[in-house]
Amino acid sequence: MDKVNKKIKKDLSAYSYNDQSKLADIDYTVYKDKKIISICVTVQPGIVEGKNNTRYYIYNISVKTGKLMKPKDFVRARWKSSAAFLNKVRAIYRQFDKSISVGWKVERGLNRTNLQRVSFKYVTPYVSPKGHLCFVGYVMNLGIPENAYFRFDTVNGKYYNDDITEEK
């Protein structure tokens, strides 16, 4: 667990209570199933008008070993295969792009950009409160002025971009 604590401390070191410009609202939730513990940290830095700057940090820990799991290892423990999981991510991104589309040309551009990000570099899986396999993805969308992190549920197809505790 020392490595887990060090990783969390390193990831959150950019947010400081001693520096007003780096203040952030930090919350966390822990979910567990038989194989995995997911620690989901939501960071909402100081409000910047017109921007969604919510960040999610996901730490998946093997119940068996107590060690941090790489996204591919997590998926193998919870899904048929990495390829099947990434295909599901593609399908969810296509549906997401359609739901925020404002025109065919824009939709194709968004879809192409988001589909290029279907890899474990941009997608981090975790277990939801309901035991669903979910993931955080960094996507381009028109609902807000810039790209943003969203959370997606692979079971019900819902997506969120707010406090992670809203999934309950």
Rosetta blueprint (number, residue, H / E / L):
1 M L
2 D H
3 K H
4 V H
5 N H
6 K H
7 K H
8 I H
9 K H
10 K H
11 D H
12 L H
13 S L
14 A L
15 Y L
16 S L
17 Y L
18 N L
19 D L
20 Q H
21 S H
22 K H
23 L L
24 A E
25 D E
26 I E
27 D E
28 Y E
29 T E
30 V E
31 Y E
32 K E
33 D L
34 K L
35 K L
36 I E
37 I E
38 S E
39 I E
40 C E
41 V E
42 T E
43 V E
44 Q E
45 P E
46 G L
47 I L
48 V L
49 E L
50 G L
51 K L
52 N L
53 N L
54 T L
55 R E
56 Y E
57 Y E
58 I E
59 Y E
60 N E
61 I E
62 S E
63 V L
64 K L
65 T L
66 G L
67 K L
68 L E
69 M L
70 K L
71 P H
72 K H
73 D H
74 F H
75 V H
76 R H
77 A H
78 R H
79 W L
80 K L
81 S L
82 S H
83 A H
84 A H
85 F H
86 L H
87 N H
88 K H
89 V H
90 R H
91 A H
92 I H
93 Y H
94 R H
95 Q H
96 F H
97 D H
98 K H
99 S H
100 I L
101 S L
102 V L
103 G L
104 W H
105 K H
106 V H
107 E H
108 R H
109 G H
110 L H
111 N H
112 R H
113 T H
114 N H
115 L H
116 Q H
117 R L
118 V L
119 S L
120 F L
121 K L
122 Y L
123 V E
124 T E
125 P E
126 Y E
127 V E
128 S L
129 P L
130 K L
131 G L
132 H L
133 L E
134 C E
135 F E
136 V E
137 G E
138 Y E
139 V E
140 M L
141 N L
142 L L
143 G L
144 I L
145 P L
146 E L
147 N L
148 A E
149 Y E
150 F E
151 R E
152 F E
153 D E
154 T L
155 V L
156 N L
157 G L
158 K L
159 Y E
160 Y E
161 N L
162 D L
163 D L
164 I H
165 T H
166 E H
167 E H
168 K L
